[in-house]
Amino acid sequence: MRPSLILTVLLALAFPLQAQASAEIFSVAVTVKPVHSLVAGIMKGAGRPLLIMSSSASPHHYSLRPSERRALANASLIFWVGPELETFMPRILDSLDPSSTNIALIKAKGLLRLPARTIDHHADTQARIDPHIWLSADNAHAMVDAIADELGRLDAAHADIYQANKKRLHQRISETDGQIGRKLSGKTSGFLSYHDAYQYFENAYGLNNAGFVSSGDEISPSAKYVHELRDIIQKQQLHCLFYDAPNRPALVDTLTRGLAVDVLELDAMGIQLEPGENTWFEIMNKLAEACESCL
Ligand SMILES: [Zn+2]
């Protein structure tokens, strides 16, 4: 074969039907794994949503790869959390075809929005919402409603499937919620979390966060603040410190040196889980197991 022909064949193998997919087929993209999981559940039997942020980088400081940018540009419908989490999205959305639709689920009807907590008491937190909204069953219910309604509106041919899946998911979320509630009832001893990502989970199950190191901005805390946290651990006799997967921060050892504190890894984003319909449930169950075992 001539080199140009070989190239054509290779390209056809590498990118089958890509042009057709972007032009004609209804395609759905979702930024983060926990939300992707709920969208995959609603779309089961009708299609598969594409997950955009599949690496383990923190969503708070993510920079999109060119391929991820293209995938967003090719989607007919994009689900994301909101500018508080995917800070790169407003700029990307400005550059997209105006005919594509995007839904920021942080604005979903009936969703609980908690103000972000901060370690800087002078910071203006009034305007900022804690973006880790998926870590409560009530918010999952609200998101499932918003996802199913929007899919049904834009892809009416599959509206029946979306509605049936919505009902199924509501039931499954309620079951998981009940199980976790029973598992964590009475787990009121205080703990520290490294990154303040678990407020919605704590709020839902009556857990008692005694402090955190970072609120998401990844700025290293001052020596004075670290000292204060060690004081809190000792005075309140805390015995659990949670940090986020996948990396154990070096500061964890400074914080807990000489103290009887168990250090456990949590995975709010499902970084270590396969993407799919079950991921949201696995994230919640794993959080519950870690809290049950430590608190
Ligand atoms: Zn976070």
Residues whose N, C-alpha, C, O or C-beta is under 5 A from the ligand:
A	BS01	ZN	A197
